């Protein structure tokens, strides 16, 4: 491996490490300020929010939600999945608040209830298409590649270090002087 290729590989490695570090710091800061990112998996909110977008959600009181807000909530059907839809109506009844929501691309609304003292997730930001990478990286083939590729790179760098030309005193010397 030439000196230029080694320099490029190190640069790309540091660049990827920096990007990963930035994502981790942003996620931790978001958790401390009460915001959480979710990847939208379906097109039920298109064109406003597309499948593969990341939405940033802030917990609010159900009494602070308004008709027209886009909110994230746990599927009332019991699947445990997060749903992100637009609020169509809100009705406060005693200790509970009833919501009717619907995806912009859907023809059917869902109804669900939350305790007055509970919380709903208000969508505050949308980051287009970033979630596609997260969905891909969460798959088994991608996770395998995330382990195999760095190991192969490390192995090739170590092999290069062992086999690179040395002068008669054993010191490293540039490749172009080895001939």
Protein Blocks (a to p, Z undefined) as FASTA:
>chain_A
ZZklmmmmmmmmmmmmmmmmmmmmmmmmmmmnopacdddfbfklbckbcghiacdddddd
fklpcehiacddddfkonopacddddfbdcdehjbccdddddfkbcbdcdddddfklccd
ddfbdcehklmmmmmmmpmklmmmmmmmmmmmmmmmmmmmmmpccdfkopacdfklmZZ
